[in-house]
Amino acid sequence: MTQDTPTSTAPSGPKTPWSRRSAPTRAAWQRLLLPLMILLLIASTLFFAAMSVFELRDFYRRVEMQPPNLQATFGAFEAAQPAAAPPALDYLKFKVQATLEADALYRRYHQANATMLARVWTRQLGFLTGMVLAVVGAGFILGRLQGDPTRIEAEGQGVRGVLATSSPGIVLCCLGTLLMAITLMIPFGIETNDAAIYLKPSMTLAAPAPFISGLPTGPPTDPGPPP
């Protein structure tokens, strides 16, 4: 006679959540991509520093403008005049005023050129910063990094946007894209108003009398009525 012994099954415990089951897989994936993320951070930093220095040096080179040289023009004009004839007072006054006017015009456009190049440089610097943020954020997303929940809200002109995420990569990508869009959308312009400062429009300068060696200068004499 045999007696059946009841078999008992151990009660099954609570099911493991998906987040706990995927934790080892995420940790292995992050360890696998850790060298890539470190290389991405180093490469982005070096690229940003190199481009900033290169653009700044190019900015200084473009700002340097050579002023107009009027001395060669005045020197050629004075060399063509007779050596014994002293320069007229009107000519000396015109020479001084023309030199001052050329210097003022050069400085005006030099300042406008420097301002425009500075704005172009700051715009390019903002675009590079946004691009680096987006690339680093993409690396964080690829590495599946998680952090504390972040919530960003923005509202203006009837438009409201909310970003709620626990991934720092998504935050960096959104901020980088927003920065690149702002640098491209905001217009800028430089206006320069030209006005005579030293040379007035009503100023006139008498042309010097022609000089030919061996011939008298000045207006011809009236020979009188014919016989």
C-alpha positions in Angstrom: 0.0 0.0 0.0 1.4 3.2 -1.1 0.6 6.6 0.2 0.8 9.5 -2.0 2.7 12.4 -0.5 1.3 15.8 -1.5 3.6 17.9 -3.4 3.7 21.6 -2.5 4.9 24.3 -4.8 6.7 27.3 -3.4 4.8 30.5 -3.9 6.2 32.6 -6.6 7.6 35.9 -5.5 6.7 39.3 -6.9 7.7 39.8 -10.5 10.8 41.9 -11.0 10.1 45.2 -12.7 11.4 45.8 -16.1 13.7 48.6 -15.0 15.5 46.2 -12.6 15.8 43.5 -15.2 17.2 46.0 -17.7 19.7 47.5 -15.2 22.5 45.0 -15.9 21.9 45.4 -19.7 22.1 49.2 -19.4 25.2 49.1 -17.2 26.9 46.8 -19.7 25.9 49.1 -22.6 27.2 52.1 -20.7 30.5 50.4 -20.0 30.8 49.5 -23.7 30.1 53.1 -24.8 32.2 54.8 -22.0 35.3 55.2 -24.2 33.2 56.6 -27.0 31.6 59.2 -24.8 34.9 60.2 -23.3 36.4 60.6 -26.8 33.4 62.6 -27.9 33.7 65.0 -25.0 37.5 65.5 -25.7 37.0 65.9 -29.4 34.2 68.4 -29.0 36.2 70.5 -26.5 39.3 70.5 -28.8 37.2 71.4 -31.8 35.5 74.3 -30.1 38.8 75.7 -28.7 40.6 75.3 -32.1 37.8 77.0 -34.1 37.5 79.8 -31.5 41.2 80.6 -31.7 41.3 80.3 -35.5 38.3 82.6 -36.0 39.6 85.1 -33.5 43.0 85.3 -35.3 41.2 85.6 -38.7 39.0 88.4 -37.1 42.1 90.4 -36.1 43.6 90.0 -39.6 40.4 91.2 -41.3 40.0 94.2 -39.0 43.5 95.5 -39.8 42.9 97.9 -42.8 45.5 100.1 -44.4 44.6 103.8 -44.5 44.6 105.5 -47.8 47.9 107.1 -48.8 47.4 110.6 -50.3 51.0 111.6 -49.9 52.0 109.8 -53.1 49.2 111.6 -55.0 50.2 115.0 -53.6 53.9 114.3 -54.1 53.4 113.5 -57.8 51.3 116.6 -58.3 53.9 118.8 -56.5 56.8 117.2 -58.5 55.1 118.3 -61.8 55.0 122.0 -60.6 58.0 124.3 -61.1 60.5 124.2 -58.3 60.8 128.0 -58.0 57.0 128.5 -57.6 56.0 128.3 -54.0 52.8 126.4 -53.2 49.7 128.5 -53.0 47.9 128.9 -49.7 44.7 127.5 -51.0 46.5 124.4 -52.2 48.1 123.9 -48.7 44.7 124.3 -47.1 43.1 121.9 -49.5 45.9 119.3 -48.9 45.4 119.5 -45.1 41.7 119.2 -45.3 41.8 116.3 -47.8 44.2 114.4 -45.6 42.0 114.9 -42.6 38.9 113.9 -44.5 40.6 110.7 -45.8 41.6 109.8 -42.3 38.1 110.4 -40.9 36.6 108.3 -43.7 39.1 105.5 -43.1 38.4 105.5 -39.3 34.6 105.5 -39.9 34.6 102.5 -42.2 37.2 100.7 -40.0 34.9 101.0 -37.0 32.0 99.7 -39.1 34.0 96.8 -40.4 35.2 95.9 -37.0 31.7 96.0 -35.6 30.3 93.8 -38.4 33.1 91.3 -38.0 32.6 91.2 -34.3 28.9 90.4 -34.7 29.7 87.7 -37.3 32.3 86.2 -34.9 29.8 86.1 -31.9 27.2 84.5 -34.2 29.6 81.8 -35.3 30.7 81.3 -31.7 27.1 80.8 -30.7 26.4 78.4 -33.5 29.5 76.3 -32.6 28.4 76.3 -28.9 25.0 75.0 -29.9 26.5 72.4 -32.2 28.8 71.1 -29.5 25.9 70.9 -27.0 23.8 68.9 -29.5 26.7 66.5 -30.3 27.5 65.9 -26.6 23.8 65.4 -25.9 23.6 62.9 -28.7 26.4 61.0 -27.1 24.6 61.0 -23.8 21.5 59.7 -25.4 23.4 56.9 -27.1 25.0 56.0 -23.8 21.5 55.9 -22.2 22.5 58.1 -19.3 19.7 58.9 -16.8 19.5 61.5 -14.1 17.0 63.4 -12.0 13.9 64.5 -13.8 14.2 67.9 -15.4 11.4 70.2 -16.4 11.8 73.2 -18.6 8.9 75.5 -19.5 8.9 78.5 -21.9 6.1 80.7 -23.0 5.8 83.7 -25.2 3.6 85.3 -27.8 0.9 82.7 -27.4 3.3 79.7 -27.7 4.0 77.5 -24.7 6.5 74.7 -24.6 7.3 72.2 -21.9 10.2 69.7 -21.8 10.1 67.1 -19.0 12.7 64.3 -19.2 15.2 62.5 -17.0 17.8 62.2 -19.8 20.5 64.9 -19.8 21.2 64.2 -23.4 17.8 65.3 -24.5 18.1 68.5 -22.5 21.5 69.3 -24.1 20.2 68.5 -27.6 17.2 70.8 -27.2 19.3 73.6 -25.8 21.9 73.3 -28.5 19.3 73.2 -31.3 17.6 76.3 -29.8 20.9 78.2 -29.6 21.7 77.4 -33.2 18.3 78.5 -34.3 18.6 81.8 -32.4 22.0 82.6 -33.9 20.6 82.0 -37.4 17.3 83.8 -37.0 18.3 87.1 -35.3 19.3 89.6 -38.1 21.9 92.2 -37.7 23.0 95.2 -39.8 25.6 98.0 -39.8 24.7 101.5 -41.1 27.2 104.1 -42.0 26.3 107.7 -42.8 28.8 109.5 -44.9 29.1 113.3 -44.4 31.8 115.7 -45.3 33.6 117.0 -42.2 36.5 119.0 -43.4 35.9 119.3 -47.2 32.7 121.3 -47.6 30.6 121.0 -50.8 30.9 124.8 -51.5 34.7 124.7 -51.4 36.5 125.5 -54.7 40.1 125.4 -55.6 41.6 127.4 -58.5 43.6 125.4 -60.9 47.2 126.4 -61.2 48.4 128.2 -64.4 50.1 125.9 -66.9 53.9 126.0 -66.9 56.0 125.4 -70.0 59.7 125.9 -70.0 60.9 128.9 -72.0 57.4 130.4 -72.4 55.7 133.0 -70.3 52.9 132.0 -68.0 49.6 133.7 -67.5 46.9 134.9 -69.9 48.0 136.1 -73.4 48.2 139.8 -74.0 45.6 141.5 -76.2 47.3 142.4 -79.5 44.7 145.1 -80.1 42.5 145.8 -83.2 43.8 144.8 -86.6 45.2 147.7 -88.7 
